[in-house]
Amino acid sequence: MRVRGLLRKETLQIIRDPSSLAIAFLLPAFLLLIFGYGVTLDARHVPVAVVVERPDATTASFTAELDHSPFFTASRFATIGAAQAALASHAVTGIVWLRADFTRRLHSAPPAPIGVIVNGVDANDARIVEGYLQQVWAVWIAARLRTTGAAAAPPIDVRQRVLFNPAVSSRDYLIPGLIAMIMTLTGALLTALVIAREWERGTQEALMVTRATVREILLAKLLPYFVLGMGGMGASVLIAVTLFRVPFEGSFAALTGASALFLLAALGMGLLISAVARNQFVAGQIAIIATFLPAFILSGFVFDIGSMPLAVRLITHLIAARYFVSILQTLFLAGDVWSVLLPNALALALMAAVFLGVAQRKARKRLD
């Protein structure tokens, strides 16, 4: 009966105070739209300078391939000096240089070289531009061989097949990770801010003088916000599938179970924060620093964990979002791969038990 009364009290408080609904539904949707449209690892319409020292039909066919590529926006320059000046001023990101003897040396051995100069300030962008230029070159060579009917052909016929993300779209890879990042923050905020608000208003002290036990109080706090968090998670998945067109290959049962485990861990972190901070501003700052930032950097969402030093890789095992990111990316892009899902789900269950257990231990019916 006490738990039922406490649940009714929390439900009425959520209805009367729309900030909880905003955290659960509006904040995830807003962040997903901002990050979903703003964060991408794909390069499109990269400005490049094209220098052709002796234009002819052969060079025109190659530069036409650049013009029709969705990856580049080509600008013509008369000399390599002018192109390098544009590169230095950041007017272009790369230079494609066809020397005067390009056509003559095209059929010689070794074949005609193409000069490629890229801005290496951003190493990742430089590698992407280089890869795209090599792809344009390969497509042009293949088309030229078909057109001319030349007998010479590469000795190896490479036929690529990209699994799980055939379009090689960074959005399909990033959106599932974004959902994990957003739910990490909102899950912690749901309990941390709300309980801190109760301390500020004095309603928490009134609750502590009742006959309800600490476990009953925590259960009544946890269940309503768990339902809100699952609702926000469902809305995020719906936006990902319908608005961003991210494929979902797994089962919704597996998604629901994994999301429930992760949300329990996130709510447990929020309860811990609320035991330390009894001010909404402080609780919000701690939630961002202790949950969102570590999850963003150490979950494998953007930065590859395998490339990190050993000490940092060990620390990533303490981040709940690491396991949830792996689960979401697997469910969205690969399906129900249980060899991946089960170990990560077990880790989330363990972390949820630890956070909730410590929160219960720290939450005492005392004012100090």
Order of alpha helices (4+ residues) and beta strands (2+ residues): alpha-alpha-beta-alpha-beta-alpha-beta-alpha-beta-alpha-alpha-alpha-alpha-alpha-alpha-alpha-alpha-alpha-alpha
